[in-house]
Amino acid sequence: MSAQHPPFPGNAPEVEAAFQAVPDEMVAEILDGELFTFPRPARPHTRTASRLGRRLGPFDDDPGEPGGWVILDEPELHLGPGPDKVVPDLAGWRRERMPDALGPDDAPAHYDIAPDWVCEVISPSTERVDRGKKMRIYRREGVRHAWLINPVAQTLEVYRLDDGRFWLLDPHEGDAAVRAEPFGALELPLAALWAR
């Protein structure tokens, strides 16, 4: 269940039309009523996101341990009354909040339930938006945990939402092996994320 939102009008029709017209080779998002487009991620970005998704696979196994999660690559999220249309690199929901990730046959391609965890793999072209507008949207929607990963700098920042604010819990770098919220049951070797 998402947080309460102050009333404001939906996205302008021309913004929605431009969103729909963005070619497939671009990533499109509507953030605070404004269209943002980015080229598809570069290879280090894609490699890191893919490797992280595989490493977190045991959390998406049902009913095995640690289990209890639905983890998706690049889901389109429609959040808030605009809605903001956000595409995190990875997102995860506790299974009790999304027991059926596929939904009915006629379900839309997007998700309108805010995730419990998001991961943004930042790059020079996305960093400002990832750290700014997107983190504010995730905070507003009550996303409990956010990770920011920089594959070039080889860093992982782990944030937790408390009292309506994201707090940096741990910055990790290099080849450390870490246990990071909310997936602390799994030791994550960061070297595996940066490997060629």
Phi, psi and omega per residue, in radians:
M1 nan 2.266 -3.090
S2 -1.502 2.849 -3.117
A3 -1.193 2.879 3.072
Q4 -1.224 2.549 -3.100
H5 -2.087 2.496 2.995
P6 -1.194 2.552 -3.120
P7 -1.207 2.297 2.961
F8 -2.685 2.700 -3.054
P9 -1.164 2.786 3.100
G10 -1.141 -3.129 3.129
N11 -1.173 2.554 3.118
A12 -1.093 2.487 -3.139
P13 -0.950 -0.649 -3.133
E14 -1.204 -0.527 3.082
V15 -1.233 -0.754 3.096
E16 -1.085 -0.725 3.129
A17 -1.122 -0.737 3.118
A18 -1.143 -0.658 3.088
F19 -1.031 -0.814 -3.124
Q20 -1.159 -0.462 -3.074
A21 -1.538 -0.079 -3.111
V22 -1.163 2.287 -3.124
P23 -1.147 2.722 -3.073
D24 -1.061 -0.437 -3.117
E25 -1.378 0.060 3.093
M26 -2.048 2.740 2.984
V27 -1.779 2.214 -3.137
A28 -2.025 2.437 3.077
E29 -2.466 2.570 2.980
I30 -1.938 2.049 -3.085
L31 -2.185 2.100 -3.107
D32 0.942 0.674 3.085
G33 1.396 0.064 -3.093
E34 -2.001 2.384 3.132
L35 -1.413 2.291 3.035
F36 -2.140 2.348 3.060
T37 -2.211 2.513 -3.127
F38 -2.402 2.593 3.024
P39 -1.152 2.735 3.052
R40 -0.955 2.605 -3.057
P41 -1.057 2.628 3.074
A42 -1.275 2.947 -3.048
R43 -1.007 -0.792 3.134
P44 -1.041 -0.689 3.127
H45 -1.076 -0.908 -3.110
T46 -1.093 -0.743 -3.126
R47 -1.097 -0.802 -3.132
T48 -1.113 -0.805 3.135
A49 -1.073 -0.744 -3.141
S50 -1.128 -0.767 3.139
R51 -1.150 -0.689 3.113
L52 -1.122 -0.765 3.113
G53 -1.002 -0.733 3.104
R54 -1.148 -0.723 -3.132
R55 -1.091 -0.591 -3.126
L56 -1.506 0.014 -3.129
G57 -0.852 -0.734 3.140
P58 -1.015 -0.446 3.133
F59 -1.292 -0.401 -3.127
D60 -1.659 0.007 3.057
D61 -1.358 2.381 -3.131
D62 -2.217 2.216 0.137
P63 -1.769 0.280 -3.025
G64 -1.094 2.967 3.101
E65 -1.518 2.512 -0.065
P66 -1.320 -0.384 2.970
G67 0.866 -3.028 3.029
G68 1.497 0.179 -3.116
W69 -2.255 2.704 2.883
V70 -2.013 2.060 -3.099
I71 -2.086 2.214 -3.068
L72 -2.216 2.534 3.042
D73 -1.511 2.263 3.034
E74 0.774 0.904 3.064
P75 -1.278 2.558 3.020
E76 -1.536 2.098 -3.122
L77 -1.861 2.321 3.008
H78 -1.921 1.889 -2.998
L79 -2.167 2.370 3.097
G80 1.431 3.093 -3.026
P81 -1.344 -0.225 -3.123
G82 -1.016 -0.968 -0.142
P83 -1.502 2.815 2.897
D84 -1.265 2.396 3.130
K85 -1.997 1.809 -2.943
V86 -2.040 2.457 3.107
V87 -2.188 1.561 3.047
P88 -1.248 2.769 3.103
D89 -1.148 -0.695 3.056
L90 -2.476 2.611 3.058
A91 -2.541 2.592 -3.141
G92 -2.390 2.456 3.091
W93 -2.112 2.435 2.976
R94 -1.120 2.384 -3.002
R95 -1.007 -0.561 3.137
E96 -1.162 -0.391 3.097
R97 -1.527 -0.375 3.110
M98 -2.494 1.285 -3.070
P99 -1.147 -0.440 -3.125
D100 -2.169 1.634 -3.085
A101 -1.144 -0.468 -3.119
L102 -1.468 -0.580 -3.118
G103 1.216 -3.010 3.137
P104 -1.213 2.901 -3.106
D105 -1.019 -0.532 -3.119
D106 -1.669 0.273 3.138
A107 -1.139 2.502 3.089
P108 -1.162 2.861 -3.132
A109 -1.242 -0.405 -3.086
H110 -1.620 2.952 3.095
Y111 -2.056 2.400 3.118
D112 -2.019 0.235 3.015
I113 -1.752 2.158 3.136
A114 -1.095 2.376 3.118
P115 -1.250 2.922 3.053
D116 -1.547 -0.370 -3.105
W117 -2.562 2.438 3.007
V118 -2.294 2.692 3.032
C119 -2.313 2.207 3.029
E120 -1.955 2.179 3.023
V121 -1.624 1.904 -2.983
I122 -1.516 2.615 3.084
S123 -2.445 2.943 -3.129
P124 -0.971 -0.601 -3.093
S125 -1.391 -0.310 -3.074
T126 -2.015 -0.208 -2.962
E127 -0.993 -0.800 -3.088
R128 -1.070 -0.776 -3.134
V129 -1.232 -0.731 3.132
D130 -1.059 -0.776 -3.107
R131 -1.365 -0.446 -3.071
G132 -1.720 -1.629 -3.021
K133 -0.978 -0.788 -3.062
K134 -1.182 -0.724 3.106
M135 -1.112 -0.629 3.096
R136 -1.156 -0.692 3.093
I137 -1.131 -0.789 3.123
Y138 -1.061 -0.700 3.104
R139 -1.110 -0.842 3.140
R140 -1.001 -0.662 -3.082
E141 -1.478 -0.032 3.070
G142 1.387 0.438 3.059
V143 -1.153 2.124 -2.979
R144 -1.297 -0.565 -3.099
H145 -2.383 2.494 3.070
A146 -2.407 2.392 3.047
W147 -2.021 2.390 2.995
L148 -2.048 2.092 -3.102
I149 -2.038 2.333 3.050
N150 -2.053 1.817 -3.072
P151 -1.223 -0.420 3.129
V152 -1.348 -0.821 3.098
A153 -1.371 -0.211 -3.124
Q154 1.016 0.998 3.132
T155 -2.265 2.620 3.024
L156 -2.266 2.165 3.049
E157 -1.925 2.245 -3.091
V158 -1.953 2.143 -3.112
Y159 -2.054 2.553 3.024
R160 -2.205 2.435 3.102
L161 -1.518 2.098 3.060
D162 -2.424 2.355 3.103
D163 0.915 0.691 3.077
G164 1.267 0.301 -3.111
R165 -2.443 2.471 3.034
F166 -1.418 2.265 3.105
W167 -1.993 2.302 3.068
L168 -1.290 2.011 3.130
L169 -1.451 -0.884 -3.053
D170 -2.619 2.279 2.898
P171 -1.710 2.318 3.118
H172 -2.143 2.652 3.135
E173 -2.604 2.868 3.042
G174 1.150 -2.371 -3.020
D175 -1.760 0.361 -3.124
A176 -1.076 2.668 2.961
A177 -1.813 2.150 -2.977
V178 -2.193 2.772 2.949
R179 -2.093 1.903 -2.976
A180 -2.064 2.330 3.076
E181 -1.031 2.502 0.001
P182 -1.619 0.284 -3.080
F183 -1.932 0.709 -3.071
G184 -1.120 -0.266 3.112
A185 -1.233 -0.267 -3.088
L186 -1.978 2.264 3.009
E187 -1.428 2.186 -3.070
L188 -1.898 1.909 3.078
P189 -1.392 1.913 -3.078
L190 -1.054 -0.527 3.133
A191 -0.986 -0.564 3.139
A192 -1.172 -0.466 3.140
L193 -1.352 -0.498 -3.071
W194 -1.660 -0.187 -3.020
A195 -1.011 2.553 3.135
R196 -1.385 nan nan
